[in-house]
Structures are given as structure tokens and as C-alpha cells.
Amino acid sequence: MRAPEQSLPLTDIESLYSDHHGWLLGWLRRKLGCAHNAADLAQDTFVRVLGRPADLHGLREPRAWLTTIAQGLVIDQTRRRALERAYLDTLALLPEAEHPSPETQLQFIEALARIDAMLDGLNPRARTAFLLSRLEGLSYPEIAAQLQVSLSSVEKYMATAIRHCLALRLA
């Protein structure tokens, strides 16, 4: 049975950490099944909290808030690992002599993660059109044929994707 959430207004990060770190660590450990990964994500959660001290004022459900932050980090980690796996699987198809250095591999993976985060939130058609254009080099008519949509739909998808990316860069 879960303990009731505190409804005390928290005014500093130190009390939030001391009151809830152990609970969050246990929650993550149960969710992930790995104590080391749970410890890393618990610390990452509080690093995020450090960047948002104003959110602590009037906080009524600290565990719900911490859970939301931690769940987002779990999702980010899962997505990053999937990207890494896909990249490494693709890399395995190349002759070893063509493999980039470990440093370059890490840079590729980090770039892929940034691109993935940037395209998150786009509808699937706009994301697919954008990737076909930018990564595959397909023309708008080729994208329209592949997606089985009109040329004007591809133009709208691309405009949506470009506005989305620009808005994120300016934010």
C-alpha cells in the first residue's frame, strides 16, 4: 500500500530530495528492475528539478511531480537505446574498415537523439515526409508517390515540419 502524498508546500530542493529521493529510487527500481539504472535516473530527475526551482513553490503533490519527470526520463532513455541499437545494427552491415571511430559513433548517436527529440510531436505523415526529404533526398513528387498522397499534402507536411523545428530551435 502506498503512503499518502504530502501536501506541504515545499520551498527548497534539499527538503524535496531528503523527503522523496528514497521513495523515487524504490519506484524506479521496481519499474526498471535495475538498481544502477534506477539510481542514475533518480539523480537525473533531481538534476531536472534543479533547473526548475520555481515549480517547487506551492507544490502539493511532490511524488506525482517527481514521477512525471522520472517517467519522461525513462521514455527518453528507452528511445535513445532504440536509436543506438538501430544505428549499431546498421553499422554492423558495413565492412569494419568503414566503421567510424568510437568518438564519431557517439556523436552520430547524440545527433540522432537530438533529431528524434526535435521531430517528436509531429504527426507521423509530416515526420515521414520530412525524413524522406532530408535524409533520403527524395523530391516532393517522389514523397507524394511513396506516401500515396497529393503533392499539396506533401508541401503542407513539409511546411508543418519546418515550422515545428524552427519553433523548437527558437524556444
C-alpha positions in Angstrom: 0.0 0.0 0.0 1.3 3.4 -1.0 1.8 6.2 1.6 -0.3 9.3 1.1 1.4 12.2 -0.6 2.5 15.1 1.4 0.6 18.3 0.8 3.1 20.6 2.5 4.3 23.4 0.3 8.0 22.7 -0.4 10.2 25.7 -0.6 13.6 24.1 -1.3 15.2 21.4 -3.2 17.0 20.0 -0.3 13.8 19.0 1.6 12.3 17.6 -1.6 15.4 15.5 -2.1 15.6 14.3 1.5 11.9 13.6 1.8 11.4 11.8 -1.6 14.7 10.5 -3.0 14.4 7.1 -1.3 10.8 6.7 -2.5 11.7 7.7 -6.0 14.6 5.4 -6.1 12.4 2.5 -5.0 9.8 3.3 -7.5 12.3 3.4 -10.3 14.0 0.2 -9.1 10.6 -1.6 -9.3 9.8 -0.1 -12.7 13.2 -0.8 -14.3 14.4 -3.9 -12.5 17.9 -2.5 -12.3 19.3 -0.7 -9.2 22.1 1.1 -11.1 19.8 2.4 -13.8 17.3 3.5 -11.2 19.9 5.4 -9.2 21.1 7.2 -12.4 17.5 8.2 -13.3 16.7 9.2 -9.8 19.7 11.6 -9.8 18.8 12.8 -13.3 15.3 13.6 -12.0 16.7 15.8 -9.3 19.0 17.4 -11.8 15.9 18.4 -13.8 14.3 19.7 -10.6 17.4 21.9 -10.0 16.6 23.6 -13.3 13.0 24.3 -12.3 13.2 25.7 -8.7 10.2 28.0 -9.3 8.0 24.9 -9.8 8.6 24.0 -6.1 6.5 26.9 -4.8 3.1 25.7 -3.8 3.9 22.1 -4.9 1.1 20.0 -3.4 1.9 16.5 -4.8 5.7 16.2 -4.9 5.6 12.5 -5.7 3.3 12.9 -8.6 5.5 15.6 -10.0 8.7 13.6 -9.5 7.1 10.6 -11.1 6.1 12.6 -14.1 9.7 13.9 -14.5 11.2 10.4 -14.0 8.7 8.8 -16.4 9.8 11.3 -19.1 13.4 10.4 -18.4 12.6 6.7 -18.7 10.9 7.3 -22.0 13.8 9.4 -23.3 16.3 6.6 -22.2 14.2 3.9 -23.9 14.1 5.9 -27.2 17.8 6.7 -27.1 18.6 3.0 -26.6 16.4 2.1 -29.5 18.2 4.6 -31.7 21.6 3.3 -30.5 20.5 -0.2 -31.4 19.3 0.8 -34.8 22.5 2.7 -35.5 24.7 -0.1 -34.3 22.7 -2.7 -36.3 23.2 -0.5 -39.4 26.9 -0.1 -38.6 27.3 -3.8 -38.4 26.3 -4.1 -42.0 29.4 -2.1 -43.1 32.8 -3.5 -43.5 34.9 -2.9 -40.4 37.3 -0.7 -42.2 34.4 1.8 -42.8 33.4 2.0 -39.2 33.8 5.4 -37.7 35.8 5.9 -34.6 34.0 5.4 -31.2 34.0 9.2 -30.7 32.3 9.7 -34.1 29.9 6.9 -33.3 28.9 8.7 -30.1 28.5 12.0 -32.0 26.2 10.3 -34.5 24.1 8.7 -31.8 23.8 12.1 -30.0 22.8 13.8 -33.2 20.2 11.1 -33.9 18.8 11.6 -30.4 18.6 15.4 -30.9 16.8 14.9 -34.3 14.4 12.4 -32.7 13.6 14.8 -29.9 13.1 17.6 -32.4 10.7 15.6 -34.5 8.8 14.2 -31.6 5.3 15.7 -31.5 5.0 15.9 -35.3 2.2 13.9 -36.8 3.6 10.7 -38.4 2.9 11.8 -42.0 4.8 15.1 -41.6 7.7 13.4 -39.8 7.9 10.8 -42.6 7.8 13.4 -45.3 10.5 15.4 -43.6 12.8 12.5 -43.2 12.2 11.3 -46.7 13.1 14.7 -48.0 16.1 15.5 -45.7 17.6 12.1 -45.2 16.7 10.2 -48.3 16.9 13.2 -50.6 13.5 12.4 -52.2 11.7 15.2 -54.2 8.2 16.3 -53.2 6.7 14.3 -56.1 8.6 11.2 -55.1 7.4 11.6 -51.5 3.9 12.1 -52.6 4.1 8.8 -54.6 5.6 6.9 -51.8 3.1 8.2 -49.2 0.3 7.9 -51.7 -0.9 11.5 -51.1 -1.1 14.6 -53.3 1.8 17.0 -53.9 0.0 19.7 -52.0 -0.3 17.4 -49.0 3.5 16.8 -49.0 4.0 20.6 -49.2 1.8 21.0 -46.2 3.6 18.2 -44.3 6.9 19.8 -45.0 5.8 23.3 -44.0 4.4 21.9 -40.7 7.7 20.0 -40.0 9.9 23.0 -40.8 7.7 25.3 -38.6 7.8 22.8 -35.8 11.7 22.5 -36.0 12.1 26.3 -36.2 9.8 26.8 -33.2 11.9 24.4 -31.2 15.1 26.0 -32.1 13.8 29.4 -31.2 12.4 28.3 -27.9 
